[in-house]
């Protein structure tokens, strides 16, 4: 499929990351600069490491500091202010440092597993993701990350049992030392003289231990054994054991030496003694990247011991501790290449990593810039037209991969591409000979998870066979010119530099709220050019260290405007796809999505990035489950066989740049105020609840009835003038900023909106589970309940309209609490959180009519509003055999009586956004 799962719902934002930065790093030959603060291609090593964790969505950092701690804290704190730092007073080994870091987790009873690694290791984001997913998929207690021995020949040898599971780690020097003693033993058994043995051992040690210092230490130990007197005691090395030197009789002396050598020639792990040669031949060495369950960590750390020659606790010992217990499941994850985990102990090794990252940065820029010379996606308009007209084989393969094997759809799309290419050739000088890229972004449907992406919830989305297409050519200046095949969209142009007013850009939102930019937005209110400006200005802001080039663009699209299918976001994404490629910008897909979402704030709304993520990550034939805050691609699963998703356009437009914006933003405000009040009322959860999605039974460790009891403490509705008295002063600045995003309503219905969000987060989590289990009828009920959360009216069978009561007074919550405590199965089921609609109330009467009418058609499983609301479309999940009957009923009972053009789409999930690229 080519899709990389980031983290599943159990792991998202629930992993604690301990990085050990307490060592002195003496081999870096600096008394004033900490090892992890050395820069790698302009970025401190520790920040490169943390940035890779952050890319995956992991940002719960605990940094163990010691030497030069202030420097490390200062280096990290500016970029990751929420990081926790704990101090290791004495340098007593990696195990001691990790135990100190984990004690913070235990002290505050923080949930979730833990990743432990070293601050001087740069671990690739893809590898972190792979380890985390394997940890959950395998239900492991420990994932030990390993490298092939040829990649890290001096690393600790990883010992595996017969089943290939790790049971211990033996340091390379300990392995080599045991091999030397094994050689010693073999020569004793062969009857060699001690003098010859000593000479042979020196030669053998030189062959297998490259470090002079380490080799001399081992040879010195061997010599002390050979020189031992019969009546003295002899130190038995690292184990601290002793043996009698023997008496003056040579045989007794040799017997004693043989016993000591035999003991040192074997390596004990658990209850088994291993041949050191077997261990040295291990396929894997330790990569020093561990992921442990909370139970495994709590078991292993107290058992770490400093009973060794160095008097230190070794983190590697946790493998043997856990394996020997027989209680835990241990797994391996191997790096795929040497660049997935890189570390340095001296300046030479640092420079090698520096060289890698420098070349990587240069190659990325070149790779992006090479698009301008890449014949697979950058062609003249004439070349593109020829390929589309003559049904080029590679092009037809791309069309089939994108749209499926629907010949009618492919032919229709071919004609559309030819039309927009023709417009570009006609509008722009020498247009046919201009080289262009073609980008596209599909519309999207969110099956479950409405209004919650900006609260950190999940969405379950699929792209549909409606899209925006852009043909774009780079310019030498910073002007952007746009035309459209539809006469409804007038030609527009702008200069990027005109929008770069002299400001201190503290952040993107501050930039948008500056007087100059606000006035520009007001002057162009409702203009389609805003959705082209949005991503371009956000990307220019992101890369404000350089001047980006403009484009000549021609657009076409068939996504209904303001219909809840994200036509505006498709415009944003198709523009961003072209702009970032033509300017050679280095963006991960996750960052691309984030910037598109924030870019769309330019039009005035303050929504999330769900629409943009759905477009970017969509796969043909599949539903994609996404998470937010941080963004994560969590799962992908098939659309159910035997069913179709129908989109019925109400023809009522919800324009985000008019009064609808106030309604949308006031609901978001109600969410914000609800969480603020919740945290003030229940300070014990203040650190646990960061977003609305965190108010759930698992996160808080409470029952459902307790959730309802806590909701009773939230006001049912709040006047704007009462907010500052009701919410603690620490949030007053935030309240003012929220109020500035819209014209405040008479009341914020805090409790009903909060209930909708809590319940919708739960429904969104259950979506995949229900569909994969074939519980389509149950999923249909969830669709209906979700729509009730947006509903404002309902219709009986005769078409009579009644007002829908979406309020949430005390009596409703008290009834739910009583139902849960009743022990009556029907009442308990009815009171489950996911079955509560709450009251977001962003539907309209026409949408509610279509929903109620569709639900009366046999074979319809569920129906709900699509998109943000206040107009737009209805999505209807229906059995395949009922599609025609449903369409006929929609025509007869909705479109014909209102003299509206029927607008019903049978959705086909298509591929996500990107370039038209052949071969």
C-alpha positions in Angstrom: 0.0 0.0 0.0 2.9 2.4 0.6 1.3 3.8 3.7 3.3 4.1 6.9 1.3 3.7 10.1 2.5 6.2 12.7 1.0 5.1 15.9 -2.2 3.3 16.8 -4.8 4.8 19.2 -3.4 3.1 22.2 0.0 4.6 21.8 -0.8 8.1 20.6 0.8 10.7 22.9 1.0 8.1 25.7 4.7 7.2 25.4 7.2 8.6 27.9 10.7 9.2 26.4 13.7 9.2 28.7 17.0 10.5 27.2 20.2 10.1 29.2 22.3 13.2 29.0 24.2 13.0 32.3 27.6 11.9 31.1 30.6 14.1 30.8 31.6 13.1 27.2 35.3 13.5 28.0 36.3 12.1 24.6 34.8 15.1 22.9 37.8 17.0 24.4 35.8 20.0 25.6 35.5 21.2 29.2 32.9 23.8 28.5 30.5 22.2 26.0 28.3 19.2 26.8 28.5 16.3 24.3 24.8 16.5 23.3 25.0 20.2 22.7 27.6 19.8 19.9 25.9 20.9 16.6 25.2 18.6 13.7 24.9 20.6 10.5 23.8 23.6 12.6 21.4 21.8 15.0 22.5 20.6 18.5 22.6 16.8 18.6 20.0 16.5 21.3 17.6 18.7 19.4 18.0 16.5 16.3 17.1 13.6 18.5 14.1 15.2 20.1 12.9 16.5 16.7 12.7 13.0 15.4 10.6 11.9 18.3 8.4 14.9 17.8 7.9 14.0 14.1 6.4 10.7 15.2 4.1 12.6 17.7 6.0 11.7 20.9 6.8 14.7 23.1 6.6 13.6 26.7 10.4 14.0 27.3 12.3 13.3 30.6 15.9 14.3 30.3 18.4 13.0 32.8 21.1 15.6 33.3 24.3 15.8 35.3 27.5 17.4 34.1 27.0 20.9 32.5 23.3 20.4 33.3 22.5 24.1 32.9 23.8 24.1 29.3 21.7 21.1 28.4 18.6 22.5 29.9 19.1 25.8 28.1 19.7 24.0 24.8 16.5 22.0 25.1 14.2 24.3 26.9 13.8 26.9 24.2 12.5 24.4 21.7 10.7 22.0 24.1 9.5 24.0 27.1 7.4 21.2 28.5 10.4 18.9 29.0 11.0 17.5 32.4 14.6 17.5 33.7 15.9 15.2 36.5 19.4 15.4 38.0 21.8 12.5 38.4 24.1 13.5 41.3 26.7 10.8 40.7 27.9 9.2 37.5 26.9 5.7 38.4 26.1 4.3 35.0 23.3 4.2 32.4 21.1 2.0 34.6 21.3 4.4 37.4 20.5 7.3 35.1 17.5 5.5 33.6 16.3 4.5 37.0 16.4 8.2 38.2 14.5 9.2 35.1 11.9 6.5 35.6 11.5 7.5 39.3 9.8 10.7 38.0 7.2 8.6 36.1 6.5 6.5 39.2 6.4 9.4 41.5 3.6 11.1 39.6 2.0 7.8 38.4 2.2 8.8 34.8 0.6 6.3 32.4 2.1 4.7 29.4 5.2 2.8 28.4 8.7 4.3 28.2 11.4 4.6 25.6 14.9 4.9 26.9 17.9 6.0 24.9 21.0 8.1 25.0 21.1 11.8 24.3 24.0 11.4 21.9 22.1 9.0 19.7 20.3 10.3 16.6 17.5 7.9 16.0 15.5 8.2 12.7 11.8 9.0 13.1 10.8 6.0 10.9 12.7 3.6 13.3 11.0 5.2 16.3 7.7 4.7 14.7 8.5 1.1 13.8 9.6 0.2 17.3 6.4 1.8 18.8 4.1 0.0 16.5 5.9 -3.4 17.0 5.6 -2.8 20.8 1.8 -2.6 20.5 1.3 -5.1 17.7 3.3 -7.8 19.5 2.0 -6.8 22.9 5.6 -6.8 24.1 7.0 -5.8 27.5 10.4 -4.9 26.0 11.5 -4.1 22.5 15.3 -4.2 22.3 16.6 -2.4 19.3 19.6 -4.0 17.7 22.1 -3.4 14.9 23.8 -6.0 12.7 27.2 -6.6 14.1 28.9 -5.4 10.9 27.2 -2.0 11.5 28.2 -1.7 15.1 31.1 -4.2 15.7 32.0 -2.8 19.1 28.5 -2.9 20.5 27.3 -5.2 23.3 26.6 -8.7 22.0 22.9 -9.5 22.1 22.3 -13.1 23.2 19.2 -14.9 21.9 17.4 -18.0 23.1 16.4 -20.9 20.9 13.3 -19.0 19.8 15.2 -15.9 18.7 14.2 -13.8 21.7 16.7 -11.7 23.6 17.8 -13.0 27.0 20.9 -10.8 27.7 23.5 -8.4 26.5 27.2 -8.9 27.0 29.6 -6.1 26.5 32.2 -6.6 23.7 35.2 -6.3 26.1 33.7 -8.9 28.5 33.1 -11.2 25.5 36.7 -10.8 24.3 38.1 -11.3 27.8 36.2 -14.5 28.1 37.4 -15.6 24.7 41.0 -15.0 25.9 40.4 -17.1 29.0 38.9 -19.8 26.8 42.1 -19.7 24.7 44.0 -20.0 28.0 42.0 -22.9 29.1 42.4 -24.8 25.8 46.2 -24.3 26.0 46.3 -25.6 29.6 44.3 -28.6 28.5 46.8 -29.1 25.7 49.7 -29.2 28.3 51.4 -26.0 27.2 53.9 -24.3 29.5 52.7 -21.2 31.3 55.5 -19.0 29.8 54.4 -20.0 26.3 50.7 -19.5 27.2 51.4 -15.9 28.4 53.2 -15.1 25.1 50.4 -16.7 23.0 47.7 -14.8 25.0 49.4 -11.5 24.3 49.4 -12.2 20.6 45.8 -13.5 20.7 44.6 -10.4 22.6 46.3 -8.1 20.1 44.3 -9.8 17.4 40.9 -9.5 19.0 41.1 -6.3 21.1 42.0 -3.2 19.1 42.1 -0.7 22.0 45.6 -0.7 23.6 44.2 0.5 26.9 41.6 -2.2 27.1 44.0 -4.9 25.9 46.6 -4.0 28.5 44.0 -4.2 31.3 43.1 -7.7 30.3 46.7 -8.8 29.8 47.5 -7.4 33.2 44.8 -9.4 34.8 46.0 -12.6 33.1 49.6 -11.9 34.2 48.5 -11.4 37.9 46.9 -14.9 37.7 50.1 -16.4 36.3 52.3 -14.7 38.9 50.1 -15.6 41.8 51.8 -17.2 44.8 50.6 -20.3 46.5 49.8 -18.8 49.8 48.3 -15.5 48.7 44.8 -14.8 47.6 44.1 -13.7 44.0 41.5 -11.2 42.8 39.1 -12.9 40.5 38.4 -9.9 38.3 35.1 -8.2 37.9 33.1 -10.7 39.8 35.0 -9.9 43.0 35.5 -13.6 43.7 38.7 -15.1 45.2 40.4 -18.4 45.1 43.4 -20.0 47.0 46.7 -19.6 45.2 47.4 -23.1 46.1 50.5 -24.5 47.7 54.1 -24.7 46.5 53.3 -27.9 44.6 53.2 -27.0 40.9 50.3 -29.3 40.3 48.1 -27.6 42.9 49.1 -24.3 41.4 48.1 -25.4 37.9 44.8 -26.9 39.2 44.0 -23.6 40.9 44.7 -21.6 37.7 42.7 -24.0 35.6 39.7 -23.6 37.9 39.9 -19.8 37.8 40.4 -19.8 34.0 37.6 -22.2 33.4 35.2 -20.1 35.4 36.3 -16.9 33.5 36.1 -18.7 30.1 32.3 -19.1 30.4 29.6 -16.3 30.3 26.7 -16.9 32.6 23.3 -15.5 31.6 20.4 -16.5 33.8 21.0 -20.1 34.8 23.0 -21.0 31.6 26.7 -20.7 30.8 27.5 -19.7 27.2 30.7 -20.2 25.2 32.1 -16.7 24.5 32.8 -17.6 20.9 29.1 -18.3 20.4 28.3 -14.9 22.0 30.9 -13.1 19.9 29.3 -14.5 16.8 26.0 -13.1 17.6 24.3 -11.5 14.6 23.2 -8.4 16.5 24.7 -5.8 18.8 22.9 -3.5 21.2 21.6 -0.3 19.7 20.9 1.2 23.1 17.2 2.0 22.3 14.7 0.3 24.6 10.9 0.4 24.9 9.4 -1.1 28.0 6.0 -1.5 29.4 5.3 0.2 32.7 5.1 -3.2 34.4 8.5 -4.3 33.0 10.2 -1.1 33.9 8.8 -1.2 37.5 10.0 -4.8 37.9 13.5 -4.4 36.4 14.8 -1.1 37.7 14.8 -2.0 41.4 16.8 -5.1 40.6 19.7 -3.3 38.9 22.9 -3.8 40.9 26.2 -1.9 41.2 28.0 -5.1 42.5 30.8 -5.0 39.9 34.3 -3.7 39.6 33.1 -0.3 38.3 30.5 0.1 41.0 27.9 1.2 38.3 24.4 0.1 37.3 24.2 -1.0 33.7 21.0 -0.5 31.7 21.8 -3.5 29.6 21.2 -5.7 32.7 17.4 -5.1 32.3 17.3 -7.6 29.4 18.6 -10.5 31.5 16.5 -9.4 34.5 13.3 -9.5 32.5 14.1 -12.6 30.5 15.1 -14.6 33.6 11.9 -13.8 35.4 9.8 -15.6 32.8 7.0 -13.1 33.3 7.6 -10.8 30.3 7.6 -10.8 26.6 10.8 -9.6 24.9 11.2 -8.8 21.2 13.9 -7.5 18.9 13.7 -4.7 16.3 16.7 -4.4 14.0 17.8 -1.2 12.2 17.5 -1.5 8.4 20.6 0.6 7.8 23.4 2.2 9.7 21.8 5.7 9.5 18.6 4.7 11.4 20.6 5.0 14.7 23.8 7.0 14.8 25.9 8.0 17.8 29.2 9.6 18.5 31.8 9.4 21.2 34.5 11.6 19.8 35.0 14.5 17.3 35.8 12.2 14.4 32.5 10.3 14.8 30.6 13.5 15.2 32.1 14.8 11.9 30.9 11.7 10.1 27.3 12.3 11.3 27.7 16.0 10.4 28.8 15.0 6.9 25.8 12.6 6.5 23.2 15.3 7.6 24.9 18.0 5.5 24.7 15.7 2.4 21.1 14.7 3.3 20.0 18.3 3.5 21.7 19.2 0.2 20.3 16.1 -1.5 16.8 16.9 -0.3 16.9 20.4 -1.7 18.4 19.1 -4.9 15.8 16.3 -5.0 12.9 18.8 -4.7 14.6 21.2 -7.1 15.1 18.4 -9.5 11.4 18.3 -10.0 12.1 21.2 -12.4 14.1 18.8 -14.5 12.1 15.6 -13.8 10.5 14.5 -17.0 8.1 12.3 -15.2 6.1 15.2 -13.7 7.5 18.4 -15.2 6.5 18.7 -18.9 5.4 21.3 -21.4 1.7 21.8 -21.7 1.9 20.5 -25.3 3.5 17.3 -24.0 0.9 16.8 -21.4 -1.9 17.4 -23.9 -0.4 14.9 -26.3 -0.2 12.2 -23.5 -3.8 12.7 -22.4 -5.2 12.8 -26.0 -3.3 9.7 -27.0 -4.0 7.7 -23.9 -0.3 7.2 -23.1 0.2 3.8 -21.4 2.0 5.2 -18.3 -0.6 8.0 -18.0 -3.4 5.5 -18.1 -1.7 3.4 -15.5 -1.5 6.5 -13.3 -5.2 7.3 -13.9 -6.2 3.7 -12.9 -4.0 3.8 -9.8 -5.6 7.1 -8.8 -9.3 6.6 -9.7 -9.7 2.8 -10.0 -10.8 0.8 -13.0 -13.9 2.8 -13.6 -13.6 3.5 -17.4 -16.3 6.1 -17.4 -14.7 8.0 -14.6 -11.2 7.8 -16.1 -12.5 9.1 -19.5 -14.4 11.9 -17.8 -11.2 12.9 -15.8 -9.1 12.8 -19.0 -11.4 15.4 -20.6 -11.1 17.6 -17.5 -7.3 17.5 -17.5 -7.3 18.4 -21.2 -9.7 21.3 -20.5 -7.6 22.9 -17.7 -4.3 22.4 -19.7 -6.0 24.1 -22.6 -6.9 27.0 -20.4 -3.4 27.4 -19.2 -2.1 27.3 -22.8 -4.7 30.0 -23.8 -4.3 32.3 -20.9 -0.5 32.5 -20.4 2.0 33.7 -23.0 3.7 30.9 -24.9 1.6 28.7 -22.7 1.9 25.5 -24.7 5.7 25.6 -24.4 5.7 26.4 -20.6 6.7 23.5 -18.4 4.2 22.8 -15.7 3.4 20.4 -12.9 -0.2 19.1 -12.5 -1.4 18.7 -8.9 -4.7 17.4 -7.6 -6.5 17.2 -4.3 -9.7 15.2 -3.8 -12.7 16.1 -1.7 -13.2 14.2 1.5 -15.8 12.6 3.6 -15.4 12.1 7.4 -17.4 9.0 8.3 -17.0 9.6 12.0 -15.2 12.2 14.1 -16.9 15.5 13.2 -15.9 18.8 14.9 -13.2 17.1 17.0 -9.9 17.2 15.0 -9.1 20.5 16.6 -9.8 19.0 20.0 -7.2 16.2 19.5 -9.8 13.6 18.5 -9.7 11.0 15.7 -11.3 11.3 12.2 -12.2 8.4 9.9 -11.9 9.8 6.5 -11.9 8.8 2.8 -11.3 10.8 -0.3 -14.0 10.9 -2.9 -14.2 11.1 -6.7 -14.6 14.9 -6.7 -11.5 17.0 -6.8 -9.6 20.2 -7.5 -6.9 20.1 -10.2 -4.2 22.8 -10.7 -1.7 23.3 -13.6 1.2 25.4 -12.4 4.4 26.9 -13.7 7.1 28.7 -11.7 7.8 32.3 -12.3 11.0 34.3 -11.8 9.3 36.9 -9.5 6.9 36.4 -6.5 3.6 37.1 -8.3 0.9 34.5 -8.3 -1.7 34.5 -11.1 -4.7 32.3 -11.0 -7.5 31.4 -13.5 -10.3 28.9 -13.5 -12.2 26.9 -16.0 -15.4 28.1 -14.3 -16.7 31.6 -15.0 -17.8 31.8 -11.4 -14.1 32.3 -10.4 -12.6 35.5 -11.8 -9.0 35.9 -12.7 -6.9 37.0 -9.7 -3.2 37.8 -9.0 -1.2 39.0 -6.0 2.4 39.5 -5.0 3.7 37.5 -2.0 5.8 40.4 -0.9 2.8 42.7 -0.6 1.7 40.6 2.3 5.1 40.6 4.1 4.4 43.7 6.2 7.0 44.9 8.7 6.0 42.9 11.7 7.6 40.9 14.5 6.1 37.6 13.5 5.8 35.9 16.9 3.6 33.3 15.4 1.3 32.7 12.5 -1.8 33.7 14.4 -0.3 37.0 15.5 0.5 37.7 11.9 -3.1 37.0 10.9 -4.4 39.3 13.7 -2.2 42.2 12.7 -4.2 45.2 11.5 -2.7 45.2 8.0 -3.4 41.5 7.3 -6.9 41.6 8.9 -7.7 44.5 6.5 -6.5 42.6 3.5 -8.7 39.6 4.4 -11.7 41.9 4.9 -11.1 43.6 1.5 -11.0 40.2 -0.2 -13.8 38.6 1.9 -15.3 35.6 0.2 -12.9 35.7 -2.8 -11.4 32.4 -4.0 -8.0 33.9 -4.1 -7.8 33.7 -0.3 -7.6 29.9 -0.6 -4.6 30.2 -2.8 -3.0 32.8 -0.6 -3.6 30.8 2.5 -1.0 28.0 1.9 1.4 30.2 0.0 1.7 32.8 2.8 1.9 30.1 5.4 4.7 28.4 3.6 6.5 31.7 3.0 6.1 32.4 6.8 7.6 28.9 7.5 10.5 29.5 5.2 10.9 33.2 5.9 14.7 32.9 5.6 14.3 32.9 1.8 12.2 34.6 -0.9 9.9 32.1 -2.5 8.9 32.3 -6.2 5.4 32.8 -7.5 3.4 30.8 -10.0 1.1 31.0 -13.0 -1.8 28.6 -12.2 -4.9 27.3 -13.9 -7.6 25.5 -11.8 -10.6 23.3 -12.3 -12.8 21.5 -9.9 -16.1 19.7 -9.4 -16.4 19.7 -5.6 -19.6 21.5 -4.7 -18.8 24.8 -3.0 -19.7 25.2 0.7 -21.3 21.8 0.7 -19.3 20.1 3.5 -17.0 18.2 1.1 -14.0 20.6 1.7 -13.8 22.3 -1.6 -11.9 25.1 0.0 -9.4 22.7 1.6 -8.9 21.0 -1.7 -8.0 24.3 -3.2 -5.5 24.9 -0.4 -3.9 21.5 -0.7 -3.6 21.5 -4.5 -2.0 24.9 -4.3 0.4 23.8 -1.6 1.4 20.7 -3.5 2.4 22.8 -6.5 4.0 25.7 -4.5 6.2 23.6 -2.3 7.5 21.4 -5.1 8.2 24.3 -7.5 10.1 26.1 -4.7 12.0 23.0 -3.6 10.8 23.1 0.0 11.7 20.3 2.3 8.5 19.1 4.0 7.4 15.9 5.6 3.8 14.9 4.8 2.9 15.5 8.4 4.3 19.0 8.3 2.6 19.6 5.0 -0.7 18.8 6.5 -0.1 20.9 9.6 0.9 24.0 7.5 -2.1 23.6 5.2 -4.4 23.5 8.2 -2.9 26.6 9.8 -2.8 28.3 6.4 -6.5 28.1 6.1 -6.9 30.2 9.2 -6.2 33.0 6.7 -9.8 32.9 5.7 -10.9 33.5 9.3 -11.9 30.0 10.5 -10.0 28.3 13.3 -10.5 24.7 12.4 -8.0 21.8 12.4 -6.2 19.9 9.7 -8.5 16.9 9.3 -9.6 17.8 5.8 -6.0 18.4 4.6 -4.8 15.2 6.2 -7.6 13.2 4.6 -6.6 14.5 1.2 -2.9 13.9 1.7 -3.0 10.5 3.2 -6.0 8.9 1.4 -5.7 5.6 -0.3 -8.0 4.3 -3.0 -10.7 2.0 -1.6 -9.8 2.6 2.0 -10.8 4.6 5.1 -8.0 6.3 6.9 -8.0 6.9 10.7 -6.1 10.0 11.7 -5.2 11.5 15.1 -4.4 15.1 16.0 -2.4 17.1 18.6 0.0 15.8 17.5 -0.9 14.7 14.1 -0.6 10.9 13.5 -1.6 8.5 10.7 -3.0 5.8 12.9 -4.6 3.2 10.7 -6.1 2.3 7.3 -9.0 -0.1 6.7 -11.3 -1.2 3.9 -14.6 0.4 3.2 -17.3 -2.2 3.9 -18.2 -4.6 1.0 -21.8 -4.5 -0.1 -22.4 -0.9 0.9 -22.2 2.5 -0.8 -21.8 6.0 0.6 -24.1 8.4 -1.0 -23.6 12.2 -0.9 -26.7 14.3 -1.3 -26.1 18.0 -1.8 -28.7 20.2 0.0 -27.7 23.2 -2.2 -27.6 25.3 0.9 -24.2 26.9 1.1 -22.3 27.5 4.3 -19.8 30.2 3.6 -17.0 30.3 6.1 -16.2 33.9 5.4 -19.7 35.3 6.3 -21.8 34.9 9.4 -21.3 31.2 9.4 -17.7 31.8 10.6 -19.1 33.3 13.8 -21.2 30.2 14.4 -18.3 27.8 13.7 -15.9 29.7 15.9 -18.4 30.1 18.7 -18.7 26.3 18.9 -14.9 26.0 19.1 -14.9 28.6 21.8 -17.5 26.7 23.8 -15.1 23.7 23.6 -12.3 25.8 24.9 -14.3 27.3 27.7 -15.6 23.9 28.7 -12.1 22.5 29.1 -11.0 25.6 31.1 -13.9 25.3 33.5 -13.4 21.6 33.8 -9.8 22.1 34.8 -10.7 24.8 37.3 -13.4 22.6 38.8 -11.2 19.5 38.9 -7.6 20.7 39.5 -6.5 17.1 40.2 -6.8 16.5 36.4 -5.2 19.7 35.3 -2.0 18.1 34.1 -3.8 15.1 32.6 -6.4 17.0 30.5 -4.6 18.9 27.8 -7.3 18.7 25.2 -11.0 17.8 25.2 -10.3 14.3 24.0 -8.5 13.7 27.3 -11.8 13.8 29.2 -12.5 10.1 29.0 -12.7 7.1 31.3 -9.3 5.6 30.4 -7.3 8.8 30.7 -8.9 10.0 33.9 -9.3 6.5 35.4 -13.0 7.0 36.3 -16.3 5.5 35.5 -18.7 6.8 32.9 -21.1 8.0 35.6 -18.3 10.0 37.1 -17.8 11.7 33.7 -21.5 12.7 33.8 -21.2 13.9 37.4 -18.3 16.1 36.4 -20.3 17.5 33.4 -22.9 18.5 35.9 -20.3 21.0 37.3 -20.1 22.7 34.0 -22.6 25.5 33.4 -25.3 24.7 30.9 -24.8 28.0 29.2 -22.6 31.1 29.8 -22.9 34.7 28.8 -19.8 36.3 27.4 -19.7 38.9 30.2 -19.6 36.0 32.8 -16.6 34.2 31.3 -13.9 36.1 33.2 -15.6 35.6 36.5 -16.2 31.9 35.9 -12.7 31.0 34.6 -9.4 31.4 36.4 -7.3 34.5 35.7 -4.5 32.5 34.1 -6.7 31.9 31.1 -8.1 35.5 30.7 -5.6 36.3 28.0 -6.6 33.2 26.1 -10.3 34.1 26.5 -9.7 37.5 24.9 -7.9 35.9 21.9 -10.8 33.4 21.4 -13.4 36.1 21.6 -11.5 38.1 18.9 -12.1 35.3 16.4 -15.9 35.9 16.1 -18.8 38.0 17.2 -19.9 36.4 20.5 -23.4 34.9 20.7 -25.8 35.6 23.5 -24.8 32.4 25.2 -22.1 29.7 24.9 -23.8 26.4 25.4 -20.7 24.9 27.1 -22.2 21.7 28.6 -24.0 20.4 25.4 -21.0 21.2 23.2 -18.6 19.6 25.6 -20.8 16.5 25.8 -20.9 16.3 22.0 -17.1 16.4 21.8 -16.5 13.8 24.5 -19.0 11.4 22.9 -17.8 12.0 19.3 -14.2 11.3 20.3 -15.4 8.0 21.6 -17.5 7.2 18.5 -14.5 8.1 16.3 -12.3 5.6 18.2 -14.9 2.8 17.8 -15.5 3.4 14.0 -12.8 1.0 12.7 -13.7 -1.6 15.2 -17.3 -1.7 14.2 -16.7 -1.7 10.5 -14.0 -4.4 10.6 -16.3 -6.5 12.8 -19.1 -6.2 10.2 -21.3 -4.4 12.7 -22.6 -2.0 10.0 -26.0 -1.7 11.5 -24.5 -0.6 14.8 -22.2 1.8 13.0 -25.2 3.3 11.2 -26.8 3.9 14.6 -23.6 5.8 15.6 -24.0 7.9 12.5 -27.5 8.8 13.4 -26.6 9.6 17.0 -23.8 11.8 15.8 -26.1 13.7 13.5 -28.5 14.2 16.4 -25.7 16.1 18.1 -25.9 18.6 15.2 -29.6 18.4 14.6 -31.9 21.4 15.2 -35.3 20.0 14.0 -36.8 16.6 13.2 -39.5 15.5 10.8 -42.2 12.8 11.3 -43.4 10.5 8.5 -45.9 13.1 7.3 -43.2 15.7 6.9 -44.2 17.8 9.9 -41.3 19.7 11.4 -40.7 19.9 15.2 -38.0 21.6 17.1 -35.3 19.3 18.4 -34.2 19.8 22.0 -30.4 19.4 22.0 -30.0 21.1 25.4 -28.3 19.3 28.3 -30.0 20.3 31.6 -29.2 18.6 34.9 -32.2 16.2 34.6 -30.8 14.6 31.5 -27.4 14.0 33.0 -28.9 12.7 36.2 -31.0 10.2 34.2 -27.9 8.9 32.5 -26.2 8.4 35.9 -29.3 6.5 37.2 -29.4 4.4 34.0 -25.7 3.4 34.4 -26.3 2.4 38.0 -29.6 0.6 37.3 -27.9 -2.7 36.3 -30.7 -3.0 33.7 -28.8 -4.0 30.5 -31.0 -1.9 28.2 -30.7 1.2 30.3 -27.0 0.8 30.8 -26.4 0.4 27.1 -28.5 3.5 26.3 -26.4 5.5 28.8 -23.0 4.7 27.2 -21.0 7.8 26.3 -20.9 7.0 22.6 -24.7 6.9 22.5 -25.0 10.5 23.7 -25.6 13.2 21.0 -24.8 16.2 23.1 -25.6 19.5 21.4 -23.3 21.0 18.8 -26.3 22.2 16.7 -24.7 23.1 13.4 -27.3 21.5 11.2 -30.1 23.3 9.3 -33.7 22.2 8.6 -33.0 21.1 5.0 -30.2 18.8 6.1 -32.3 17.4 8.9 -35.1 16.8 6.4 -32.8 14.8 4.0 -31.5 12.7 7.0 -35.0 11.8 8.3 -36.3 11.1 4.8 -33.3 8.8 3.9 -33.6 6.9 7.2 -37.1 5.8 6.2 -35.7 4.0 3.1 -35.2 0.3 3.7 -31.5 -0.6 3.4 -30.3 2.8 4.6 -28.0 2.1 7.6 -27.3 5.6 8.8 -27.2 9.3 7.7 -25.6 12.4 9.0 -24.4 15.9 8.0 -21.1 16.1 6.2 -18.5 18.8 7.1 -18.7 21.7 9.5 -22.4 22.3 9.1 -24.8 25.2 8.5 -25.4 23.9 5.0 -23.7 21.5 2.7 -24.3 17.8 2.2 -25.7 14.7 3.8 -23.7 11.4 3.8 -25.9 8.3 3.7 -24.6 4.7 4.2 -26.8 2.4 2.2 -26.9 -1.2 1.1 -25.6 -1.5 -2.5 -29.0 -2.8 -3.8 -30.9 0.2 -2.4 -28.9 2.9 -4.1 -31.3 3.5 -7.0 -34.3 3.5 -4.7 -32.7 6.1 -2.4 -31.7 8.4 -5.3 -35.3 8.2 -6.7 -36.7 9.1 -3.3 -34.3 12.1 -2.9 -35.2 13.4 -6.3 -39.0 13.0 -5.7 -39.1 14.3 -2.1 -36.3 16.8 -1.9 -35.0 18.2 -5.2 -38.2 18.3 -7.3 -40.5 20.1 -4.8 -37.8 22.8 -4.4 -37.0 23.0 -8.1 -33.4 22.1 -7.4 -31.0 20.3 -9.7 -30.5 16.8 -8.4 -27.0 16.5 -7.0 -26.3 13.0 -5.7 -22.9 11.3 -5.8 -22.2 7.6 -5.3 -18.8 7.9 -3.7 -15.7 6.0 -4.9 -12.7 6.3 -2.6 -9.8 7.6 -4.7 -6.1 8.2 -4.1 -4.9 11.1 -2.1 -3.4 14.4 -3.2 -0.1 14.9 -5.1 1.6 15.3 -8.5 0.6 13.7 -11.7 3.8 11.7 -12.1 4.4 9.0 -14.8 6.6 5.9 -14.6 
